[in-house]
Amino acid sequence: MTARAPRSTGFTLIEILIALSILALIALLGYRATSSLAQSESRLAEESARWRTLDALFARLEGDMRAAVPRAVRSGNSTEPAWVGGTDDAGNATIRFSRAGGEPGNEPGAAGQRIGYRLANGAIEVDYWPHLDQPGDVAPTAFVLADGIAGLRVDYLDSLGEWRDRWPVLGEPALPRAVRVVLAQGDGTTVERWLALR
């Protein structure tokens, strides 16, 4: 009886190549799934941060507007109404109004501050003047509240229930009844908020 050569029990080259191909495919699918999850998480975090910023902007705007007082101000030799709302050259809203609070001054009625909101370079800015009455050459201090904004529209509700795009209006009180703020964001979406003032 002749002795048989022992049979090889290893893998063939084709079996190894097939196993490597399957392993590479599983690794690729796993990488794509992980990458997709990471991108989704990043987008959700950015979206959440954007909405938190807008929420903080509207909370601040509402707080400032609710503290508005019907007090005209002196700027140099001229007088400006308590609330001034209009549009700039690009058609975006600008607002300036007198707000209660701040450090009391030496004269009665001097407590408070002049404040404004506007759209500048794609961002909503709040402007602070140091006092209600001041010399004409005093520039406000500006702070950016939200960026990525394409447009700002503000409408004012008069005593007859009509919306106006400017304030003050002849025959109306110094402050509007309510304000409607519409923000157009850079991605094409709009956010609208109504604020009752009185």
WOMOWO-V610898 format. One record per helix or strand of 2 or more residues. SS is the DSSP state (H for helix, E for strand). FROM is the first residue (numbers start at 1). TO is the last residue. If there is no record, write none. Layout:
ss=(SS/SS)
from=(FROM/FROM)
to=(TO/TO)
//
This chain:
ss=(H/E/E/E/E/E/E/E/E/E/E/E)
from=(13/73/78/83/93/113/123/141/149/163/178/190)
to=(66/75/80/87/99/120/128/147/157/164/185/196)
//
